[in-house]
Every structure is written in structure tokens, then in C-alpha cells.
Amino acid sequence: QFICKNSLEKAVEVGVIHSNPLKEVKLLPKSKAEMQILFKEDLYKFLIQAKYDDFFEIILTALTTGMRRGEVLGLQWDDINFEARELKVSRQIRYSKGELQITPQKTKASERTIILPPPLVNILREYKSNVKSKWLFPSPTKSEDVPRDPTACRKRLSRILEHAGCKHVPFHALRHTFATHALRYGMDVKTLACTIGHESVETTLNVYSHTTDEGLRKAAESIEKSMEGVTSKIKANNKGKEAKEL
């Protein structure tokens, strides 16, 4: 709609048509795409299959950091401080004009340091002994030292999900899965925004409002439970007062 309206406006400017027939037409609001995540019952099957298909470390890194596909594939061993459990995200791998390109992060927020969970550190440390490349995830098919192809990763993920008997989700669903579970298990929104590279907390709240709503409900339930003892005492006192008045 937007492209069509602007194209007609341009046609008016160059004199092809006299007026834009869509000038007074209001654009329909964009419908929010349904977020896809992997639930607990699927994660175990999925990770077992990824291990069997020699794709485990890539998947686990994405699931436990919330990094984008291009960011995961852009990781080099120099980006990891194993002792401090820190990982620096400073580049991404993407396709542009049919070529594989290594580019810096688009925004300052995307350039970030992530604290890694100990199990991932141990797994990556062991995995490193079998990798003869500056890249964490080098291409298994090319002779030169280059990172994996993002398109090939997408296809590989699709096959793993199919073999594991899980629903088909895009690679980005691993990022959503991390964020959703992080919020549900107590990570605050600001920390999550910094971890996944959002420029503002508002962006995180907009994307994961369904999870934060659930958190609010749980908070309300917790408050209700904590107040049960107080309210019961108040009720008991009121009954005592009523008895005295009688």
C-alpha cells in the first residue's frame, strides 16, 4: 500500500497523472506477525537431534544468548573471554547483492557484551579443540577460512526440526525462545534489552508484551498470596469487634 501510494505521488510530480487517486486513502495498520518459539517439550528433542546432526553448538549458542543468526555466524574465537565468561558481539554475516559479506553491527546497541552461562562456556571450550579456524562456526564445505553460509544454516535447521518431529520455525525463533524464557524466569526487561541488542526497553516491551503480561499476572498472584495472611488477620479482628459490639 505504502509503495503504491508513493509511486502514484511520484507520477503526479513528473506529470504522468494529474492527481493521486490514493491520496485520501488511509493505509491499513500493519498486522503483527505471530511470534514463533520452541516450547519446553520440543526443546529436548530438538537439541538431541541437533547434536546427532553436528549442529549442536550453533543452536545452543543462539538459544542461550538470543543472538541473531548473522551474529552467531560472525563470531570469532577472539570474541570470547572464557575466564570472564564474556562474549563480544561486534559483527554479522549477511548476504548482500548475492555475496556473503562480513559487516559491522548496524546500531550501537547491537555492539554488546553478553555474559555466557557456565554450561555453554564449557561446551564451547571443548568444541574449540576440534576447530581449526578463527571462526567459531567455519564453513564445512569451502576450503578457505570463511564462516558458514546463513542460507545453508536455515536449510539445516529446517531438516533438524523435521527429523526431531518439531514444528517448523525460522532461525529467528531461537532468539524469541531465549527472550521469552528469560522474562518468564525472572530476567528484567532492561537486562534483556541489553542482552539481545535492542536500542530501547520500549522495543523489548512491544515485541515481548505477551510475556511481560504473563509476568504481571504472576506478580499479581504473588502479591495476593503475600497478602492472604494480612487479610485473614484483618477479618479475624473485624469478627472480634463485631462480637464485642453485640
Helices and strands as residue ranges (DSSP letters): H 2-13, H 40-52, H 56-65, H 69-73, G 77-79, E 80-81, E 86-89, E 91-96, E 99-104, E 112-115, H 118-128, H 150-164, H 172-184, H 189-196, H 201-207, H 209-245
